[in-house]
Amino acid sequence: MNITSNNKTMAAIDKVLTFSIGDESYAIDVLRVQEIIRLPKITRLPRMPEYIRGVINLRGKIIPIFDLKVCFGMTALTETPKTCVVILETEDAEANTLNAGFLVDSVNDIVSLANTHLEANVDTETHIPTHYIHGICQMGGTVRTLIDIDAILKDTPLEAQSEAKDLYKGI
């Protein structure tokens, strides 16, 4: 499905990973997901912005962990037994592959968008910055917000992510 948002066509998204944060349901392009892990021990680091919860060491890779609730302008996510980390692949300005982890309350399912109508114009009241949203869609009776992970990462300075990794190495 091609999605038009902010006068530009986004890459075709066929399937999404659905997840919950609080009482709200969200979705991201499943092709961006590297893996989903149970909540590991997160090493908190000094001087990090509130939206970076800390870092984890995942098979020798230092990965910054973002609290999506804070990125969305809400209070920090409260960890529960269902809390997990969605590890995503992204690229920096030099096309280097990077990994980032995002805390979510729970992961729900992988859903096809084949027969789903996606509204690119977001007229609904939301506390999420609208440039973080690809669109809104209805899936099986649940309205979900399709999130633009790249927009979130662009708003989080790479220096903070890099500093988090450097601080961890110094521990």
N, C-alpha and C positions, 0 to 999 in steps of 0.2 A: 504494500500500500504506500503510495506517495503522499507525503504530508506537506501541505503548504502552510507555512507559519512565518509571520513577519516578512511577507513578500519574497520568501525564498523557499525553494523546494528542498526538503530534507531527504536524506538517503532513504531508500525503500526499507520499511520495517515490516517484516512478515510475522514475527512472533515476539512476544514480550514476556518478561519475567514480572509477575505481579507480587507485590509485597505491601505490608501495612506499617504505618507509623501512627501510633495512637489509634483513633477511630477512623482514620482516612486510608484510602486505598490508592496505590500508585503502581506505575509500570515503567519499565525501561527496556530498551532493545536487548533481546536475549543474546545477540551476537557480541555485545560489549562485555558480557559476563564471562569471567574466567573461571570462577568457582564461588561456591557459597560455603562458608565454614561456621562452625559453632563459635560462640563468643570466646575468643582466647584471652589470655592475660594481656592486657594492653598496658604498655609502659608509658606512663604519663611523663611529659617533659616540661621543664620550666620555659616560660616566655612564649609558649605557643598560643595562637589565637584560640578562642573558645570553641570554634568549629572543628579544630583538630583535637580529637580526644587523646591521641597519642600515636604510638607506632607498635607494630608487631613484627616479629621475625618469622616469616613464612618460608620454610625450607631455604634459609640463607638470604632471602630478600627482605630488606627493610621496607615496610609498607605503611604509609601514613593512613590513619583511620579517621574518617570524617563523621561527625554527628550530623546527619541530614536534618534533624529537627532544628538544630542551631542554624544551619545553612538556610533553613526556611524561615528563620526569625522567631522560632518558638523556644521554649525552655529545653534544656538538655534531655536527651532520651534517658529514661529510667530502665536499667537493665533488668530483664526477666529471664526465666529459663528458655523462652522462645526467641530471645534476642540473638541475632546472628549478624555476620559480616558478609556483604556481597563484595567480592573482589572483582574490579573492573579493569580492563585494559584501555589505555588512552595513549595519546602521543603528545610530546612537548612541541615547541616551535620548530625544533630541528628534526622532527619526525622520529625521535627516539621513543621507543615503547616504554611506557611507565605503567605502574600498577597503583591503584588507590583502593582503599576499602571504605565501605559505607555501612554504618550501623543502621539496622532496621529492626522493628519490633518482631516481625515474623515474615517469612517468605511463604507465599501461597501456592503459586502454580505458574506454569508456562502456558500462555494462551495465544492462539492464532488470531491475527487481525483480519483474516481473509474476508469475513462477512460483517465486519464491525465498522460502523460509521464514526469517524473521528472528527470532532469539531476543533478546527485550528484556532478560531476566534474564541478567546476565553472571556465570556461575559459574566461569569459567576464570581461571587465574592470569594477571594482566597487570600490567605496570609502569605502565600508563596509569591516571590517576585515573578511577574508574568513572563519575563525572559527565560525563566527556568522551565517553562512549560511548552512542550510540543503541541499538546492538545488534550482534549477531554473525550473519553469514549465510554460507552456502556458495554460491559462484558458480563453476560449471565446475570443481569439484574443489578450489578454493582457498577457505579460510576467510578472510573479510575482516571487519575491524572497521569498522562504520559510525560515523564521527566526528561529534560535535556541535560544529561550529565556534563557534557562539554561546557555548557553555559555556567554550571556550578563551579567547575574546575577553573574556568577563566576568571571567576570572581574571587578565587582563593589564590593569593600570590604564590607562585612557585617557589619564591624564596623561603616562605614558611615551611613548605613541604621539604625542601632541601635542607633547611636548618634543622627540621625534626630528625631527618636521617643522620645528619652530622652529629647532633647532640647524642643520639642513641649510640653511635659508634664510639663516642667518648666515654660512655658509661662503663 
